[in-house]
């Protein structure tokens, strides 16, 4: 597994409402959500990056107001019409 060292301002955990021990997990989750939403990572790959299970990742998406579905309304209506 690749390790990455990040230096972040001391104010970042405070701004995020986190203690310094949890900021790394929050950064990984934020990256996983962003890359999932942009279509660069699957649900499973994003969950693995965040270090959590797929069901937990989907719950975290919901908690963060992010969608588990990548389709827009028109694409979803088209797919339903084709079913």
C-alpha angles and dihedrals in degrees: 000000000000118000123209125192116210129190112207131176115268088238094063098077089045092050090049093047092241135126115240092256093062101042093087092056090048091052092050091049092048091051092046092051093047094049092044092051092048090052095245095115132037120230090261095047092047091049090050091051090050090048094237137107122270093250090050091048091052089050091050090051088055092046090052094048092247122137124244088205120076097195122100120226095267093050090049093050090049092051092048089049090053094051 
